[in-house]
């Protein structure tokens, strides 16, 4: 089944206010805190996002770049990795909205985007 809109999973370092702001704009967003995966490894976080059909948003560039390369090398699939620099929640949401409003879910598959 093809989806038009990207659904997001925010890892534990991303401010939960980002989820609230995106939900208020109609997007489906889950946080690590909400699904009780605090302190899970980055690999487990990405695996969970894949199982749930969500792109992951993280501030952890180094680890997620390695995971993205491993997924490609192993022929594994993910719904997208969005690596964000740390900034105020409202500013991060504005950058995320650029992706959410202009990129379809299937265009995000197996992609790494930097914001």
C-alpha positions in Angstrom: 0.0 0.0 0.0 1.4 3.4 -1.0 1.1 6.3 1.3 1.2 9.9 0.2 2.4 11.5 3.5 5.6 10.7 5.4 4.9 9.5 9.0 7.6 10.3 11.5 9.2 8.6 14.5 11.3 11.0 16.7 14.2 9.5 18.5 14.8 10.5 22.2 17.0 13.4 21.6 14.4 15.3 19.5 12.2 17.7 21.6 8.7 16.1 22.1 7.3 19.6 21.3 8.2 18.9 17.7 5.7 16.0 17.7 3.0 18.2 19.2 3.5 20.9 16.6 3.5 18.5 13.7 0.4 16.8 15.0 -1.4 20.1 15.2 -0.7 20.4 11.4 -2.3 16.9 10.8 0.9 14.8 10.5 1.3 11.4 12.2 4.2 11.5 14.6 5.4 9.2 17.4 8.2 9.7 19.9 10.6 7.3 21.6 9.1 8.3 24.9 5.6 7.4 23.8 6.5 3.9 22.7 8.7 3.2 25.8 12.0 2.9 23.9 14.1 5.3 25.9 17.7 4.2 26.0 17.3 1.7 23.2 20.2 1.5 20.8 20.2 3.6 17.6 19.9 0.3 15.6 16.9 -0.7 17.6 15.3 2.8 17.1 15.7 2.5 13.3 14.4 -1.1 13.3 11.3 0.1 15.3 10.8 2.9 12.8 11.0 0.4 9.9 8.5 -2.0 11.6 6.1 0.9 12.1 6.5 2.3 8.5 7.9 5.6 9.7 10.9 7.8 8.8 13.1 8.5 11.8 14.2 12.0 12.8 17.4 12.3 14.8 20.1 14.7 15.8 22.6 11.8 15.9 24.4 12.2 12.5 27.4 10.0 13.1 25.5 6.8 14.2 22.7 7.1 11.7 25.0 7.7 8.7 26.7 4.4 9.7 23.3 2.7 10.0 22.2 4.0 6.6 25.3 2.7 5.0 24.8 -0.7 6.7 21.2 -0.9 5.4 22.4 -0.2 1.9 25.2 -2.7 2.0 22.9 -5.4 3.4 20.1 -4.6 0.9 17.8 -3.6 3.8 14.9 -1.2 3.5 14.0 1.9 5.7 11.4 4.6 5.3 13.9 7.4 5.5 16.3 9.0 7.9 16.1 12.7 8.6 19.2 14.1 10.4 18.6 17.5 11.9 20.9 19.9 13.5 19.8 21.0 17.0 17.6 24.0 17.0 14.5 25.4 18.7 11.4 23.2 18.2 9.6 25.8 16.0 12.6 26.2 13.7 13.0 22.4 13.4 9.3 22.0 12.6 9.6 24.6 9.8 12.4 22.6 8.3 10.6 19.3 8.7 7.5 20.9 7.0 9.6 21.6 3.9 10.1 17.8 3.6 6.6 16.8 4.7 4.8 19.2 2.4 7.0 18.5 -0.7 8.2 14.9 -0.5 5.9 11.9 -0.8 6.4 8.9 1.5 7.6 6.7 -1.3 10.2 9.3 -2.3 11.6 9.3 1.2 12.2 5.5 1.2 15.9 4.6 1.7 16.8 8.3 1.7 18.9 10.3 4.2 18.0 13.9 4.3 19.8 16.6 6.3 18.0 19.6 7.7 
